[in-house]
């Protein structure tokens, strides 16, 4: 059983406890009273006088310890009944803390054996404690850790070193022999440290990031497409924003119920706040409150027969998981910033800080800039614009309100005009 205990702290605690127990036992045994009434001490008789010797001259053998006479209450009984009727709790307390009657003193041989065994126990405890301290000081040096490379692949894996699990190191993570997805990686691939030292040597040549004066600038990885992994955190939506978003949705729902009931059936059910938080954590972005309030009312649109899904400006609405999947797909297609790290993210076809919330099935998406919070459009031809329909839409709530106004008044949102065909909502492009 003791061999199963591998923690040094547990061993130290057990050794300290055993040492303390031995010391307590030895002290208690050593401090027992040696002097007490002997068998040959005189005992008073019934009238308080010393017992008379028998005719043969031998004294009457007394009991040990002395017991009270029959019919005479003892001091313990007098104390018990002096404070009131007895109770089980008070009796238990009195029995626990009452002084113990004296015991017969032990002879010298017994005391000598107790001292010898106590000394042996103390010596064993000190030996175990000293051995553990020596092991911690000499042999426990800790386990070195390695860190994943920025590209997500271990240099040791690329160099042919076996990881033990066949799994590459995660970028930015540190692993030891006891933890991480690559068990015993450090023990079998110690040359990782040598590779790191060679890569970060002071005299290693450093590439000049400055491009030639008239030459093109190399593309760099889009940091927004490679977010740091963090734990999901559910954030409360501002109540005022929720009321405003729900007010616009009620206008849209009433119009759909009266004019396009088939499209009304495609509105999704409410999303869960936890699902939104997980998507935010995986994308490394924070959804605007108006978008989160809308998802908490309708989680995108769902297919019902052959009806075109409800959406805005010729696109259908995406749910929370569809938003995350579309973001990942767009980052896989274009996960670099053309022109360097200082290029304007809004000037490219795609940037990882955008939130795609609408799609038309042809590679085009409606997006929200998670920083500026305005609505944009990216198409499959490699362009991104923040004037969808030829107008500026400053927020997702602004798109909701403009859509509700266009439905109720028969107007349009930019050059997009809502029309109804066989109970379905559709969008047509009108001439400006």
N, C-alpha and C positions, 0 to 999 in steps of 0.2 A: 504493500500500500504506500509506503514512504517513497518508493521509487517513482510513483506517479506524480509526485510533487516536484515540479520543475521551476517554480518561481522562487527566486532568491529571497524575496521579501517574506514569503510564507515560511521558508526555513528559518529566517531570522526571528520571526514572531514566535514560532514553535520553540526555538531554543531559549528565547527570553522567558516564555511562559514556564517551561520546565525548570529553568534556573530559579525563578521566583517561587515555584511550588516547593522545591527542595529546601530553599532557605526558610520558608515559612514553617515547614514541618520540623526542621532541625531546631529553630528558635522555640517553637511551642513545646517540643519535647524537652529541651534544655531548661526552660523556665518553669517546669512543674515544681510545686512545693515539695521540698524534701522532708520537712518536719511536719508531723501530724500526730494525731492520737495513735498510740500504739495499742497492740492487743493487751498489754499488761497494764494500761492506764486504769485507774479506779473509776467506777461508774456509780453514780448516786443511786440510791434506792428509791422506793416509793415515797418516803418521807423526807428526801433530800439529804440523807446521811449516807456515808460511804457504805458499800455492801460489806457485810460481815463475812469473814472467812468461814469456810465449812469446817466441820469437825476434823476433817483430815488435815487441815492446815493449808489447803490449796485455795486460792482465790477463785471467785466466780468469773468465768470467761466472758468479757463484754462483747457486744456487737460492734461491728465497724461498717459504716459510720454510725454514731449514736442516733437512735430513733426516739421520737417523743413518746411519753408514757400514754397508755390508753386512757381516753377520757380527757386528756389535756390538749387543747388546740396548739398547734405549732405556730411559730411566728409568721410563716408564709400564709397560713389560713387567716390569721388575724389581719394581716395587711390586705388580703384579698377581699374580705367582707367589710373592711372599715370604710371603703370608698363607695359602697353601694352593691346592688345585686351583681353577681358575676356575669360576664358575657364571654362568648367564644373568642371574640377578637382580642379582648383584654387578657384573657387567660393565655392565648397563644403568644402574645407579646411578652407577658411576664415569664412564661416558660422559656422564651427565646433569650431574653436578656437577664434572667435571674442568675445569680452567681452559682457556679457549679460546686457541688460538695467536694471536699478534699479527697484526693485519692491516695492510695498507699504509695509511698515513695518507692522508686525503682532502685534496684541495687546497682552497684558499680559496674557489673558485667553488662547489664542491659544498656546502661548509658554509654558505655564504651563502644558497644556494637552500633548504636544509633549514630554516634559521632563518626565512626569509620565509614558507614554507608552514606551518610550525608556528605562527607568529604569526597567520596568516590563520585556521587552524583554531581556535585559542584564541578569537579574536575572534568567530567564528561561534557557537561554543558559548555564550560569554557573552551574545551578542545573543539567542539562543533562550531561554536561562534567564531573562534579564531581561524578555523579552516575556511569558513565562508567569507570572512573579511579578506583573507589572503587571496582567495580565488577571485573576488571582485576587483582587488587591486592589481592583480598580475595578469589574469587570463581574460577578463571581460573588457574588451576594447571597443565594443559596439560594431554595428554592421555598416559598411559604407553604403551610400546611396548614389544612384545615378538619376539623371534627369533626361526626359524625352527631348528630342530635337524639335525644332520649329516645324519641320515638315511632317512630323508624326511618325517617322521611321527611325529606328535606332541605328546608329552608325555601326554597331556590332552586328546587327542583322544584315546590313548591306555588305559587311565584310565577311560574312559566312559564319559568324559565331552562333551557336545554338542557344536559344533563349530558354529552352525547357518546356515551353508551351506553344511555341510557334506564333506568338502574338507580339506585335510591335509595341514599343512604348508610346504612351499617349503624350502629346506635346505639352510641355510646361509642368508635368507631374514628376514627383520624386518617388522612387521605389527602394525598398530594402529587401533582404532575404525573406522576411516574415510577412510582407504585405505586397499588394499590387498584383496586377494580372500576370506578371511574368515571375513565377516562383523560382527562387534560387538563381535569378539572372546574374546577380553580382558575383556569386561564387563561380559560375562557369564562364563569365564574360568580363573578367577584370580589365581587359584591354580597352574597355570603354573609356576609362579614366585617361589612358594614354592618348586616345583619339581626341578627347576633349582638350587635353593640355596642348596637343599639336595645333588644334583649331584656334585656341585662344592664346597662343604664345605671343609675347610682346613684339617679337621680330617678324611675325607672320605678315605677309603682304596683304594690304587692305585695298579693296577695289575702290576706285574713285566714283562716288555716286553722281558726280556732276556730269551731265551729258555734254557732248561736243556743242560748240556754239550754234552750229547750223544743222546738227544731226537730230534724229528722232529720239524721244525719251522712252526708255524701256518701261514696260508694264510692271507694276508691283502688285502683290496680292492685296485683295480688298479685305481690310481688317474687319469690316462689318459683316462679311460672310464667314468669318472665323471667330465667333464670339467666345468669350470665356464661359466655361460651364459654371452655372450657379444654381442654387436651390430655388424652386418655385416659391413665390410669395404672393398670396392673394391680397390685392389692394381694393379698398372700398371705392366705389364710384361716387363722385359728388352728387348729392341728392338733387340739386338744381339741374345738373346736366341730365340726369335720368328723367326728370319730369319733362324737360324740353324735348328730349329724343322721343319719349313715349307719346308726347302730344303730336309730333309730326307723323309717327307711325300710325296713330289712330286715324289721322286724316287720310293716309294712304290706304289703310285697311277698309275704311268706310267706302272710299271710291271704288276699290277693287270689288268689294261685295256687291255694289250696285251696277258695275259696268264690266268687270272682268273676273267673274267668280272662279274660273278655271285657274287663273294666275294666283288668286288668293290661296288656293289649296296648296300651292307649292312653297308657301312661306315655312321656314324651318321652325322647329321647337326651340325654346330657350336653351342657351348653352349654360354650362356650369362654370362658375367663377374659377374653380380649381383647374379646369381644362384651359381656360384663358391664361392663367398664371403659368402653367406648364409650357404652353406655346411661347409665352414671352421669355421664359428662362432658356428654352432651347434656341430661340432666335436671337437672344441677347438684346431685345428691343422692348420698349414699353408702349403698349397700345394706348392711343388717346382715349380719354374718358368717353367721348361721344361714340367711338367705335365699340368700346367695351359695353356701354349701355345698350347699343343696338344689338350686339351679339347676345346679350342676356335676355333680349326680347325675341329675336329670331336668329338662330344659328345658321345663317345662310339660307339657301333654298334647297328643296329636295325634289327629286324626280317623281312626278305623278303622271303615269301614262306617257303620252306624246306631247304633253303641254310644255311650252318653253318656260324655263325656270324664271322666276321673278328676279329682276335686277335693274341696274341703272345704266342709261346711255348705251344700250345695245349689249350689255354684259349681264351675266347672272351673278348673284351674290354668293360668295364663298363662305363656308363655315370655318370654325376655328382650326380644325385639323387640315382643311383644304388650304387655308392661308399659310400654315406652316409648311405643308408639302410644296405648294407653289413657290414659296420663298427659297426652299432648299433647291428646287429644280432650277430656278433662275440663277442662283449662286453657283450651281454646277456648270451652267452654260457660260456665264460671264462672272468669274470670281476674281477678276483682276481690274485694277484701275489703269486704264490706258493713259499714258502721259505722266505717270509718277504719282506720288502720294499727295501732292498739292493740287491735283486737278479737282474741279468742282464736281461733286457727286451728282448734281442735277443736270450736268451737261452730257453725261454718258447715257448709254442705252439702259444700263441697270446698275444699281448700287445696293449693297446689303442693308442699308438703313431704311429702304423702302418697304412698305407693308402692302402686299397685293391682296385686295379684298374683292375684286371682280375679274371675271374672265369671259371671253367669247368663244373659246374653243379653237381659235386660229393662231394662238400664240400671243394675243394682245391681252393686257391686264390694266385694270384700274388700280392705282396705287395711292398710298398716303405716305408722305414724307414724315417719318417719325420725329424729325427735328422741327421742321417748319410747320407741320400739321396740315398742309394744304393737299388738295387732291390733284393727282397727275395721271398720265396715261403713257404706257410703254407699249410699243408695237413690235411685231416680228421683223420689221425692216431695219431695226437697229436705231430707233429714235425714241426719246422720252420727252414729253412735253407736259407742262403744268398749266395748260389752257385747254382742258378737254372740252370738246364742242365749241372751241373758239372763245371761251370765256374763262375767267379766273374764279375758281371755287376754293374758298379759303379754309374750309374744314369739312369733315364728314357730315356734321350737322347741317352745314350750308347746302350740301348735296341733297340731304333728306328734305329740307324745306323747299328748295327749288323744285324738286320732283313733285312734292305735294301741291305746290302752286300750279305747276304745269298740268297736272291731272285735273284739278278742280276748275281751272280757267280755260283748258284747251290750248294752252300756250306751249312753249318749248323750253328746253334747257340748252342754251346755245343753239347749235344747228340740229339738236336731237329733239324730235317731237314724238310724244307717246300717242299710239293709235291702238284700237281694239279690233281684233279679228277673231270671230267665232268665240267670244268670251275670253280671249287671251290678250294680254298686253304685249305690244310690240313697239319698237322704236324705229322711226324713219328719219333719214337725213333730209333736211329741208334746205332750200337755197337761202343763203344769207341775203 
